[in-house]
Amino acid sequence: MPWTRAEKSERASERSLAAVARRLEHPMRWLLSRPPLRARLRRRALRAWRDAGTLLILCYGNINRSAFAAALAGARGRPGVGSAGFYANEGRPAPAVTVACASSYGADLSAHRSRRVRREELRSADAVFVFDLENVARVAALDPGALARTHLLGALDEEPDALIADPHGRGDAVVQETLARIARAVERGESSRAIS
């Protein structure tokens, strides 16, 4: 189905904002790792994870990071969690290495198929979790009002870097390291729910 003029314009804005975010990633990574700001991001993310009725977890392609984080949270008993991405082509399976690695954490991605996030989902989610600044920029392009409810998933854990880069196409070891980091963040989020 061909895109409307408005959809084409929206996609162009999304791509432009994402390009700016990529250029700013290095200095922003440094800034976000400063202890006072990092602690504030962590408190905010943990509160959102704990208190939100519905969580929407987003990454670019919805075949690695967001798919795994949502499946793991669901496997740990988190209700109301879903995932999506910004990539236009839907229906793609998670890569075999991601499926295998996810299963070692008790998360089943064998039937997962990617899908593109809809504006209505952003508007209705109590909290939105993303992985990097490019994801934040894409949220801003699709629904600026959702930024107030958007958090970095990597902010949930204790690591200095709150950003979790896309492992797609970077080799099996990088996928495994990335999923291990996501697992630590999700487990920390779930621990905050258990003690509240």
Sequence and secondary structure as in RCSB ss.txt:
>XXXX:A:sequence
MPWTRAEKSERASERSLAAVARRLEHPMRWLLSRPPLRARLRRRALRAWRDAGTLLILCYGNINRSAFAAALAGA
RGRPGVGSAGFYANEGRPAPAVTVACASSYGADLSAHRSRRVRREELRSADAVFVFDLENVARVAALDPGALART
HLLGALDEEPDALIADPHGRGDAVVQETLARIARAVERGESSRAIS
>XXXX:A:secstr
    HHHHHHHHHHHHHHHHHHHHHHHHHHHHTSHHHHHHHHHHHHHHHHH S EEEEESSSSSHHHHHHHHHHH
TT  SEEEEES S    B  HHHHHHHHTTT   TT B  B  HHHHHH SEEEESSHHHHHHHHHH GGGGGGE
EEGGGGSS S       TTS HHHHHHHHHHHHHHHHHHHHHHHT 
